[in-house]
Amino acid sequence: MKLSSQIKPISYLKAHAAEIVRNLGKVREPLIITQNGEAKVVLQDIETYEQTQETMALLKILALGNRQIEDGKVQPASKVIKRLRERREAR
């Protein structure tokens, strides 16, 4: 993805909003909007946004798991399975 072709000033957004919305769904690339020559916002289609959010959630879960491993907060699977079976039988 070449971002330089996806950078537009805010005046372009104002003049071409409907076209931009149509294209975002087709192209599936973010559009960077500048104001006074500085990048201010990124526009993207909803499906790409949702995928990004799901990816971030998975990365957070992985980071939490790694932190728990580093802190020694792990148990062998056989021990956990045995404990779960005991709980189920106690019901």
N, C-alpha and C positions, 0 to 999 in steps of 0.2 A: 504494500500500500504506500503510495507516494503522497505524503501529507501536504506537500506544497501546492498541489492542485485542489486541495480541500480546505483552503484558507480563504475566507471572504470577509469583507468589512460588514459592519452592522447595517450599513445602508443597502447592501445587496440582500441581506435577510429581509429588511423591510419591504423592498421592492419585489422580491421573488418568493415570498413565504410559501405559497401553495405549491409552487414548482419544487422548492427545496424539500417539503414534506413528501411529495410523490417520489422524488429521487432517492431520498434516504432509505425508503423501503426497498427500492430496486437495487441500489448500489451497495448497500449494507456497509458503508464506510462513514466514519464520523465526519462532521463538518465543523471546522474551527472558525468561530466568529471573533473578529477583532474589533476593538474600540480604541480610537486614538492610537492605532498602530500596535496595540498590545493584545495578545490572545486573552479573551475574557470568558468565553463559554465554548462548550463542545455539544453539538447536537448529534443524536444518533437515533436510529429506529428502535422501537420498543423491543423487538425480539433480540437484537444485539445487546440492549441494556439488560434484559432479563438474563441472558446467558452470562453476561459479565457479573451480575449479582450472584448467580448460582456458583460461578467459579470462585468468587470471593468467599462465599460461605464455605465451600469445600476447602479452600486454602486455610481458612480460620480453624476449621476442624482438624486439619492436618497439623497445623502449628500447635494447637492445644494438645494433640496426641504426642507430638514430639516433646513438648514441655513436660508432660506427665512422665514420659520415658526418662528424660533427663533427671527429673526429681525422684525417680525410683518408685513412682506410684503405679506399678504394674504387677500383675500376678500371672502365673502360668495359666493357660487356657483350661487345662485339666482341672485345676483347683476351682476356677470360676464355674465351670460346667457342673462339677460335683456339688458346689454350694447351691446352684440354681435348682438342681434336681432334688436336693434335700428340702428346699423351700416348697417346691411344688408338691412333694409327697406329704409335707406337714399340713397342707391345706385340707 
